[in-house]
Amino acid sequence: MSKLTLISSATASDSANVSFTSGIDSTYDEYVFFFVDVNPATDATTFTFQVNASGQTGFNEAMTTTFFRAYHNEAGSASLLGYLATSDQAQGTSYQQLADGVGNGADELFVGELHLFNPASTTYVKHFYSRTGYQDAASYVLDAFIAGYINVTAAITEIDFKCASGNFDGTIKQYGLVE
């Protein structure tokens, strides 16, 4: 049976970003970040993440990723499951999208989780996956699935979360997973 151990929690209040610059090491083989009631200040923005390898700065490690989502509008007149090519990367160094078009209304929150595997390895690339749920600015409810790998064999020691535009409120919790 798996057990989550809380490492740290950060509450954003009109913050540009939330960074975890400690607590990612060889203690756990898997780290999980939970996004709780994240609400952007800017309407229709994108929530993203990027990492630093040990000794690096700039949050610009190369990633190969994929992004697909299901959505349904409030009116019940449109729904879809599809791949979103504009939200993935092929050895890109940009911040990776975890949710696109997130609304900033009181009922337009972003929630979800990001799993990062074996970040302390100095032999292998680092795999991750994320599942997020949110309401976008156009009154669609979305369920997004993101996965990929960070193409570095150095240890990953830092992770940063931010909106593509503007600040945000919410809580991000960092856990270590013991199998």
C-alpha positions as MATLAB code, in Angstrom:
seq = 'MSKLTLISSATASDSANVSFTSGIDSTYDEYVFFFVDVNPATDATTFTFQVNASGQTGFNEAMTTTFFRAYHNEAGSASLLGYLATSDQAQGTSYQQLADGVGNGADELFVGELHLFNPASTTYVKHFYSRTGYQDAASYVLDAFIAGYINVTAAITEIDFKCASGNFDGTIKQYGLVE';
ca = [
       0.000    0.000    0.000;
       1.339    3.433   -0.972;
       1.693    6.214    1.576;
       1.886    9.945    0.873;
       4.107   12.027    3.162;
       3.569   15.779    3.192;
       6.882   17.571    2.584;
       5.699   21.152    2.218;
       2.770   23.344    1.318;
       2.736   26.778   -0.314;
      -0.223   29.123   -0.374;
      -0.219   31.693   -3.152;
      -1.979   34.987   -2.571;
      -1.813   37.149   -5.680;
       1.539   35.468   -6.415;
       3.426   35.377   -9.705;
       4.733   31.866   -9.057;
       5.277   29.137   -6.473;
       8.667   27.419   -6.412;
       9.762   24.354   -4.479;
      13.542   24.717   -4.191;
      14.103   22.114   -1.488;
      12.653   18.752   -0.596;
      13.164   17.162   -4.017;
      15.950   14.635   -3.494;
      16.604   10.882   -3.274;
      14.329   10.393   -0.233;
      11.396    9.353   -2.456;
      11.185    7.738   -5.878;
       8.006    9.660   -6.675;
       6.912   13.186   -5.802;
       3.313   14.358   -6.095;
       2.179   17.982   -6.246;
      -1.484   18.707   -5.530;
      -3.134   21.903   -6.797;
      -5.951   23.070   -4.517;
      -8.384   25.837   -5.507;
      -5.990   27.667   -7.829;
      -7.640   30.792   -9.223;
      -5.810   33.062  -11.674;
      -6.102   36.850  -11.646;
      -6.033   36.945  -15.460;
      -9.003   35.440  -17.287;
      -8.359   32.636  -19.817;
      -4.754   32.039  -18.798;
      -2.638   28.900  -18.817;
      -1.233   27.217  -15.695;
       2.281   25.823  -16.225;
       5.367   24.232  -14.665;
       9.093   23.892  -15.374;
      12.084   22.437  -13.480;
      15.764   23.012  -12.814;
      18.376   20.290  -12.835;
      20.904   20.353  -10.016;
      23.075   23.469  -10.233;
      20.997   25.024  -13.029;
      18.903   28.196  -13.063;
      16.254   29.663  -15.335;
      13.676   26.848  -15.242;
      14.305   25.816  -18.851;
      15.017   22.080  -19.032;
      14.149   20.288  -22.292;
      10.863   18.341  -22.262;
       8.930   16.134  -24.614;
       5.252   16.136  -23.665;
       1.733   15.394  -24.766;
      -1.581   17.024  -23.800;
      -5.105   15.767  -24.359;
      -8.359   16.706  -22.731;
     -12.050   16.072  -22.494;
     -14.495   18.929  -22.175;
     -18.189   19.664  -21.886;
     -19.859   23.073  -21.842;
     -22.345   24.249  -19.222;
     -25.138   24.462  -21.790;
     -24.749   20.763  -22.562;
     -24.420   21.472  -26.278;
     -20.742   20.679  -26.879;
     -18.330   17.990  -25.735;
     -15.113   16.501  -27.050;
     -12.143   14.287  -26.229;
      -9.085   15.321  -28.171;
      -5.375   15.904  -28.473;
      -4.223   19.520  -28.182;
      -1.053   19.836  -30.273;
      -0.507   23.477  -29.313;
      -0.044   22.457  -25.661;
       2.721   19.902  -26.012;
       6.468   20.178  -26.581;
       9.082   18.296  -28.619;
      12.331   18.939  -26.752;
      11.009   22.384  -25.842;
      12.335   24.431  -22.956;
       9.181   26.443  -22.271;
       7.008   26.031  -19.228;
       4.717   23.037  -19.803;
       0.966   23.684  -19.806;
      -1.084   21.846  -17.196;
      -4.349   23.686  -17.943;
      -5.258   26.106  -20.722;
      -7.771   28.928  -20.759;
      -8.482   28.809  -17.015;
     -11.151   31.314  -16.042;
     -10.720   33.769  -13.199;
     -14.294   33.808  -11.902;
     -15.200   32.656   -8.404;
     -16.532   29.388   -9.891;
     -13.614   28.888  -12.301;
     -10.963   27.072  -10.276;
      -8.105   24.805  -11.260;
      -7.355   21.592   -9.328;
      -5.222   18.552  -10.015;
      -1.994   16.718   -9.444;
       1.448   16.292  -10.984;
       3.535   13.130  -10.451;
       7.322   13.353  -10.948;
       9.240   10.077  -10.994;
      12.771    9.436   -9.726;
      13.982   13.045   -9.892;
      17.256   12.251   -8.080;
      18.428    9.811  -10.760;
      21.658   10.778  -12.503;
      21.256    7.948  -15.030;
      17.790    8.323  -16.545;
      15.493   11.037  -17.896;
      12.638   12.057  -15.573;
       9.079   11.022  -16.413;
       5.947   12.799  -15.231;
       2.213   12.824  -15.677;
      -0.527   15.168  -14.589;
      -4.296   15.174  -14.441;
      -6.117   18.437  -13.920;
      -9.691   19.618  -13.780;
     -10.862   23.177  -14.304;
     -13.444   25.508  -15.749;
     -12.260   27.739  -18.519;
     -13.282   31.304  -19.327;
     -15.817   30.115  -21.935;
     -17.862   28.048  -19.417;
     -16.436   24.675  -20.368;
     -15.462   22.106  -17.741;
     -12.244   20.348  -18.719;
     -10.375   17.205  -17.671;
      -6.786   17.411  -18.958;
      -4.151   14.675  -19.172;
      -0.508   15.666  -19.580;
       2.514   13.359  -19.681;
       6.087   13.343  -20.834;
       9.689   13.350  -19.821;
      12.307   15.890  -18.861;
      15.314   15.129  -21.023;
      18.119   15.472  -18.486;
      20.087   12.822  -16.640;
      21.125   15.241  -13.895;
      19.028   15.254  -10.728;
      15.974   17.526  -10.729;
      16.092   19.656   -7.562;
      13.622   22.516   -8.172;
      10.173   22.983   -9.674;
       8.262   26.175  -10.451;
       4.546   26.727  -11.082;
       3.035   29.858  -12.615;
       0.347   31.231  -14.877;
       1.360   32.244  -18.388;
      -0.088   35.672  -17.620;
      -0.778   37.338  -14.289;
      -0.779   36.188  -10.691;
      -2.837   33.537   -8.908;
      -4.255   32.421   -5.560;
      -4.330   28.846   -4.314;
      -2.410   26.121   -2.535;
       0.168   23.685   -3.881;
       1.176   20.770   -1.684;
       4.316   18.681   -2.170;
       4.271   15.026   -1.126;
       6.709   12.142   -1.274;
       5.268    8.735   -2.146;
       6.431    5.575   -0.390;
       5.445    2.276   -1.984;
];
